Amino acid sequence: MTKIARRTMLRTIGGISLGSFIPVLGKASTLDKKSGENIKTITTDILVIGGGTAGTIAAIQAARAGCSTILVENGSQLGGTTTTGGVSFPGLFHAWGKQVISGIGWELVSETVKLDDGQLPDFSIPTGRQHWKHQVHVNPFIYTMLAEEKCMQAGIQIRYYETPVSIRFKGDNWEVDTVGKGTRTKIVCKQLIDCTGNASVTSLAGFNVLREEETQPGTLMFRIEGYDMENIDLKLIREKYEEAVAKGELVKEEFRNIHSLLQSHGNNVQHIAGADSTTSETHTITNINGRSSLMKHLRFLRTLPGCEKTRLISMQPETGVRETYRIDGEYQITHEDYTSGKVFDDSICYSFYPIDLHDKNGVAPKHLQEGTVATIPLRALVPKNSRNLLVAGRCLSSDRLANSALRIQASCMAMGQVAGATASLAVKSRKSPVDVPVDDIKSILVHHGAIVP
Ligand SMILES: Cc1cc2nc3c(=O)[nH]c(=O)nc-3n(C[C@H](O)[C@H](O)[C@H](O)COP(=O)(O)OP(=O)(O)OC[C@H]3O[C@@H](n4cnc5c(N)ncnc54)[C@H](O)[C@@H]3O)c2cc1C
């Protein structure tokens, strides 16, 4: 196992040197049009695909455990739904007055808060049914930069704008063909971790993935201002809204009611039916639907008395997606497992959230009974009959209701750390993840600050 030195990594990525930024007159050269046809082969111990909520943590853990690690991300920054999706309030790290998820995710979250002069919630005060009070608000710009910095410090090779197109198991390794802007690469790795949120890698590698007929709606996060809730005639506004819905100019399910849109200023209120980030085609439609819904509502708001000056202050570049595919794993966590806090022989981290299924009528969270904390068994991160393959994040093996709680960010971060730690031990012992002794995984996790059941 070799760690990639930072300088070597920059050379590998594209031969960037400071000299290449100095403008020199008369030295222009043409772009090699065929550069995309040259397939470069690179090898690594661990390849993580998807640099989002779970994947960033998985890669950092793998590299800190001494494995050479490559992180492939099709976007332009780390953090996924936490940053690009604008869901910058990860939870829940605490349950019933006690921290249940810590480790690398918590390190990133708490350092982000500190660097932004933010405030952690008082976790000793019970939230009752208002579980969101224990979510931690993070500055997404700081979060993504810190995540990237920690990856660089750990010697991870980050490859943005890249995605896998084919995957095969050869000898004892995975061979993953990726394409990026002007690049075609074959990445040979000993252990592969799918953190795409959509189980895309698992599916591409030929294993079963599952999907519900109806999935939860997506949400474009944005912020509107320019009106004063105290000085608007809500009754009149509601009437005008219902009129527009009745005429088919607005779709009721997209915001449920005008009051919540105005009151929230656009924070986590929109619902886009059929949101799907699985392919470029579905993701494009999802983003366009999120933005056109916002555009329609913005135009409508500006016709309302007291709201004529409504302005769009910020908007995320992607519509956040809650649910697509899940893996068909060695074990599927059920709703009953989750709500009873079942402990398995291979329970490897905690998860704590209400059952939180959004549908066209909104969401009505079902809270766990006092003292109950769910656990995640390692087998739920392993696609059935696979070797040298792990999954972390919202696409873990679980039934739909259990998944609506397991998909939450702190749980995804905990799973990411488990996947990185397990893959590193699997590399060292030349075993498949399910054959790595659970106690060994627990001790490396504890060594790296995680809390284990
Ligand atoms: C609107 C909304 C509100 C939510 N509210 C909360 C909340 O209040 N609290 C909470 O904790 N959680 C909340 N969640 C849930 C939570 O944010 C997500 O479930 C979680 O962040 C998913 O993490 P992940 O790592 O599985 O996926 P992501 O964070 O989405 O990361 C997946 C990454 O993989 C990349 N990727 C995907 N496919 C490929 C590919 N083929 N090649 C390369 N890269 C790829 C993506 O670009 C992305 O960076 C919410 C989610 C949404 C959408």
PDBQT file of the ligand as one rigid body, heavy atoms in Angstrom, charges set to zero:
ROOT
HETATM    1  C1  LIG A 501     -34.364  18.362   0.179  1.00  0.00    +0.000 C 
HETATM    2  C2  LIG A 501     -33.698  17.435   1.135  1.00  0.00    +0.000 A 
HETATM    3  C3  LIG A 501     -33.825  17.681   2.505  1.00  0.00    +0.000 A 
HETATM    4  C4  LIG A 501     -33.161  16.862   3.415  1.00  0.00    +0.000 A 
HETATM    5  N1  LIG A 501     -33.227  17.157   4.742  1.00  0.00    +0.000 NA
HETATM    6  C5  LIG A 501     -32.352  16.589   5.576  1.00  0.00    +0.000 A 
HETATM    7  C6  LIG A 501     -32.191  17.056   6.906  1.00  0.00    +0.000 A 
HETATM    8  O1  LIG A 501     -32.939  17.926   7.343  1.00  0.00    +0.000 OA
HETATM    9  N2  LIG A 501     -31.221  16.510   7.687  1.00  0.00    +0.000 N 
HETATM   10  C7  LIG A 501     -30.395  15.515   7.208  1.00  0.00    +0.000 A 
HETATM   11  O2  LIG A 501     -29.479  15.099   7.924  1.00  0.00    +0.000 OA
HETATM   12  N3  LIG A 501     -30.571  15.011   5.976  1.00  0.00    +0.000 NA
HETATM   13  C8  LIG A 501     -31.509  15.527   5.133  1.00  0.00    +0.000 A 
HETATM   14  N4  LIG A 501     -31.671  15.044   3.866  1.00  0.00    +0.000 N 
HETATM   15  C9  LIG A 501     -31.065  13.759   3.485  1.00  0.00    +0.000 C 
HETATM   16  C10 LIG A 501     -29.603  13.803   3.208  1.00  0.00    +0.000 C 
HETATM   17  O3  LIG A 501     -29.183  15.108   2.882  1.00  0.00    +0.000 OA
HETATM   18  C11 LIG A 501     -29.183  12.849   2.073  1.00  0.00    +0.000 C 
HETATM   19  O4  LIG A 501     -29.893  11.647   2.132  1.00  0.00    +0.000 OA
HETATM   20  C12 LIG A 501     -27.699  12.536   2.204  1.00  0.00    +0.000 C 
HETATM   21  O5  LIG A 501     -26.962  13.749   2.181  1.00  0.00    +0.000 OA
HETATM   22  C13 LIG A 501     -27.255  11.611   1.096  1.00  0.00    +0.000 C 
HETATM   23  O6  LIG A 501     -25.873  11.390   1.204  1.00  0.00    +0.000 OA
HETATM   24  P1  LIG A 501     -25.136  10.463   0.136  1.00  0.00    +0.000 P 
HETATM   25  O7  LIG A 501     -23.692  10.514   0.445  1.00  0.00    +0.000 OA
HETATM   26  O8  LIG A 501     -25.815   9.156   0.052  1.00  0.00    +0.000 OA
HETATM   27  O9  LIG A 501     -25.429  11.182  -1.258  1.00  0.00    +0.000 OA
HETATM   28  P2  LIG A 501     -24.966  12.631  -1.734  1.00  0.00    +0.000 P 
HETATM   29  O10 LIG A 501     -24.589  13.515  -0.623  1.00  0.00    +0.000 OA
HETATM   30  O11 LIG A 501     -26.027  13.100  -2.667  1.00  0.00    +0.000 OA
HETATM   31  O12 LIG A 501     -23.649  12.317  -2.550  1.00  0.00    +0.000 OA
HETATM   32  C14 LIG A 501     -23.613  11.589  -3.746  1.00  0.00    +0.000 C 
HETATM   33  C15 LIG A 501     -22.417  12.122  -4.553  1.00  0.00    +0.000 C 
HETATM   34  O13 LIG A 501     -22.142  11.231  -5.603  1.00  0.00    +0.000 OA
HETATM   35  C16 LIG A 501     -21.934  11.981  -6.787  1.00  0.00    +0.000 C 
HETATM   36  N5  LIG A 501     -22.296  11.078  -7.880  1.00  0.00    +0.000 N 
HETATM   37  C17 LIG A 501     -23.521  10.566  -8.140  1.00  0.00    +0.000 A 
HETATM   38  N6  LIG A 501     -23.465   9.749  -9.205  1.00  0.00    +0.000 NA
HETATM   39  C18 LIG A 501     -22.179   9.758  -9.618  1.00  0.00    +0.000 A 
HETATM   40  C19 LIG A 501     -21.499   9.117 -10.693  1.00  0.00    +0.000 A 
HETATM   41  N7  LIG A 501     -22.146   8.295 -11.519  1.00  0.00    +0.000 N 
HETATM   42  N8  LIG A 501     -20.181   9.368 -10.848  1.00  0.00    +0.000 NA
HETATM   43  C20 LIG A 501     -19.519  10.206 -10.012  1.00  0.00    +0.000 A 
HETATM   44  N9  LIG A 501     -20.111  10.827  -8.977  1.00  0.00    +0.000 NA
HETATM   45  C21 LIG A 501     -21.424  10.609  -8.782  1.00  0.00    +0.000 A 
HETATM   46  C22 LIG A 501     -22.848  13.181  -6.636  1.00  0.00    +0.000 C 
HETATM   47  O14 LIG A 501     -22.448  14.237  -7.469  1.00  0.00    +0.000 OA
HETATM   48  C23 LIG A 501     -22.708  13.485  -5.163  1.00  0.00    +0.000 C 
HETATM   49  O15 LIG A 501     -21.633  14.353  -4.888  1.00  0.00    +0.000 OA
HETATM   50  C24 LIG A 501     -32.373  15.779   2.934  1.00  0.00    +0.000 A 
HETATM   51  C25 LIG A 501     -32.283  15.517   1.574  1.00  0.00    +0.000 A 
HETATM   52  C26 LIG A 501     -32.926  16.334   0.670  1.00  0.00    +0.000 A 
HETATM   53  C27 LIG A 501     -32.773  16.084  -0.817  1.00  0.00    +0.000 C 
ENDROOT
TORSDOF 0
